[in-house]
Amino acid sequence: ESEGELIEKLEVVTVPSPSPKGLPVKQYAVESQLPVYEWPDVGSGEYDVGVVASFGRLLSEALILKFPYGILNVHPSCLPRWRGPALIIHTVLHGDAVTGVTIMQIRPKRFDVGPILEQKTIPVPPRSTSKELEAMLSKLGADMLISVLKNLPESLNNGRQQPTEGVTYAPKISAGTSCVKWEEQTSEQILRLYRAIGSIDGWIGVRSVMLKKTLTATDFYNGYLHPWFQKDSHAHPSQCRFQTLRLPTKKQQGEKLLPCNSASSS
């Protein structure tokens, strides 16, 4: 079967977004002229099967029962390891050597507990960031989803319950998660943190630093780990672990950011 014959009708539901354009999935749906609904509106049509990916909302039993073949979840981890909303970040943060994608059935009232229909593992490339890993797992998950849909009745019949051992949870990322404890953490742990939550362009902004005492970004700039900016310093810029940028807004005019650059912090 071609993919055109596999899917006769497709509609999209997205969660609300502060952006007027909505999330990327909504933008793609609009460009592809697909019907789009915003949660909790799910449309009133009849469907055979539902698919969710990074949806982050509990689905009711009544909604799941509207789909004769249920609702599938494309989950970027090897369940039961890493249930929750921040799977890829915690995979990198904890230095996992192996990850993968699980296609599973959604169950009501609880996240990530349904039967596994298909699961594939891949090694985590050394020094990969969460963004790089996300791109790899997205491609793998898309291919696996099409494979499952092509053989859906058989895949559902061969589903297996998740093991009760090896369950781990990946909670939402908070300010505490991104806290660097210079005197307690190893350099490898700090680099994992950078790779896990660093922005896509390779920078982390720092407002304050705790080094025996709490320092502002400006205090940290004035002498701490920043020899390049000291008067008469002969240090080469490549030796510098931090570069300093002044915040653009008037409200924060007196503060400074200390972004950590991948080229100089590894």
N, C-alpha and C positions, 0 to 999 in steps of 0.2 A: 504494500500500500504506500502511496505517496502521502506526505504530510497534509496535503490539501484534502485528500479523501479521508484521512484520519479524523480531522476536526471539521465538522460541518458548520458549527456556530460557536462563536466565542464572545463572551461578555466579561467586563472587568470591574472589579470592586477595589477601591483604594481607601486607605485611612485618610483622615483630614490632614492637611499640610498648611503651614503658615504662608507658603509661597503661593501666589496667585496661579501659577502654572501647575501646582500640585507636584506630587512625587514623580520621578522619572517614568514609572510604569504608567501613570496617567498621561504624561506627555506622549509616550509611545502609542498608547491606545487612541488618543485624539488624532495623532498623525496618521494612524492606520485606519481611522474611521470606524473604530469599534465602540459599541455602547459602553459608557462609563458611569458607574454609580459611586457615591461616597458613603462609606460606612456610617450608620448602620443600614442604609438603604442597599438592598441586594438585588433589586429588580423584582419583577413578578413573572418572569418567564419560566419555562420548564427546562431542566438540565439533566444530563446523564451523570456527570461527575464534576466535582469541584477540585480546584488546586489552590493551595496557599503557599506563599514563600515570604518569609520575613514579615508576616502580617501583624503579629503581636496582639491579637485579640482572641479571647476565648469564644468559641462558637457553641451555640446552644444545641441540644439534642434535636429540637424541632427543626432547626436549620439543616443540620447534617442529614436528617431523614428525608429532606426534600430531594436529595440526590440519590437515585437508585444504586449507584456504585460508591456512594459515600464521598468524602472529601480527602484528598491526598495532601501531604505536606512535603515539600522539598527542603530538607533539613541539612545544613552544612556542617555535620559532625557525624562521628560514628556512634550513634546511640547504643547504649544508654549514657555514654560519656557526653557531657555538655548539653544538658537540657537548659532551656532558658533563652533570653533575648540577645546575649552578647557572645555567641559561640566562637566566632573566628577570633575575636579579640582575646578571649581567654585561652584559646588554643596557642596563640603566639606568646601570650603573657606567661604561660606555664611551661613553655619550651617543649610542647608535645612534638615527638618525632614523626608521628603518623596522624593523619586526619582523614576526612572523606566526606561522602554524602550519603544520607539515608532517605529513601522514599518510604514514607509511612502513612498509615491511616490516622486521621484525626479522631479523637475521642472527646466527648463533651466534658466541660468543667475542669479539665486538667491539661497542662501543656506537655506535649512530647512524650506521651506514654503509650501511644497506639502501636499496633502490630507493624513489624518491618516487612515491606514488600521487596525491597532491593537495597543493598548496601555495598558500596565500593570504597576502598581505602587508597590513599596516595601518601607518599612521604612528604613531609613538610620541608621545602627547600631551606637550606641553611641561610640564616639572616633575612628571611623573607618577612615583609611587613604584612599587616592584616589586609591592606588594600590589595597587595599582590596576590595573597592567598585567596581573597574573595573572588578575584577575577578567575583564578584557576577552578575554584569550586563551582562558580556560576556556570561555566561551560560544561563541567562534568555533570552537574545536576540537571541541566537542560537536556543533555543527551540521555541520561537515565530516565527522566520523566517521559520522553517520547517512547523509549523502549517499553516502559511499564504500560503506557496507554495503548500501545499496539497489541499488547497481550493482557488486557486488563482483567478479564474473568479468571484467567489462569494465575495471574499475579496475586489477585485477591485470595484465591483458594490456597496458594502456597505461602501466604503470610505467616510470620512467626512472631510470637510474643517476645518482648524485650527481656534480656536477662535481668534478674533482680540484683546481681552483683555488678559493681563497677559504675554505679550511678553517680554522676557529678553534675553540679549546677553552675551555670554561667550567669550570674546576676547582672543587672544593669550597671553600667560604668558610672561611678560617682567621683566626686572630688577626692575622696579617700583612696580610690583605686589608683589615681594618677599621682599620689604623693610619693616623692622620692626621699628616702631616708639615707642620706649620704653616709652616715656612720654605721648603718646596719646592713645595707644592701651591697651585694657584690657588683662589680662593673657589668657582669653578664646580666644580672637581674635588671639593672638600670637600662641596658640596651634593649632588653626584651620589652620593657615598658615603652620605650621610645618607638620600637617597631610595632607594638600593639596599638597604641593610641595616637601616634604622631599623625599629623595631617598629611593629606595626599601629596603636598608639595615638599614634604620633608622637614617641617618646622614644628617646634613646640614652644608655646609662649609661657613664660614664667613670671608671676607677679611677686612671689615671696619665696625665700629659701630658709630652711631650718638647718643650721650648722652650729650646734651647741646652743644657739639662740636663734630667734626668728629675725631674719634680715629682709628688708625690702629689696626689690630688684636693683634699686640704685645703690644700696649698701653692697650688694653682691658685686656690682659693676666696679665699685671703688676698691679694688685690691684682691678680690677673691677669684681665683682661677681665671684671671684675665690679664696676663702680663703684657699683652700687646698694647694695651691702652695706658700702661704706666709710663711716666715720663722717662725718656732716655732708654727705653727698653729695646733690646736687640732681638727680641723674639720674632720669629717669622709668623705671619698671619695663619699659616697652616697649622701652627702649634696651638692655636687658640681654640678652646672648646666652645666658646660662646661668642656670638656677635650681638650687638645691642641695637635695638630699634626703638625710636620714640613713638609712643602711642599717638594716633592721628587726631583724636577728639579733644576738644577744649577741656572737657570735664576731667580727662586723664592726662592733661598736658605735662604735668610734672613727673609722671611715672615713666618707667621704661620696661620694655619687654626683653627677655633674654631667650631668643629662640635657639634651640639646639639643632645644629645642622648635621645631617648624616655623614657628610664628607669629612667633617672634622671631629666627630664625637665617637667614631668607631675605633 
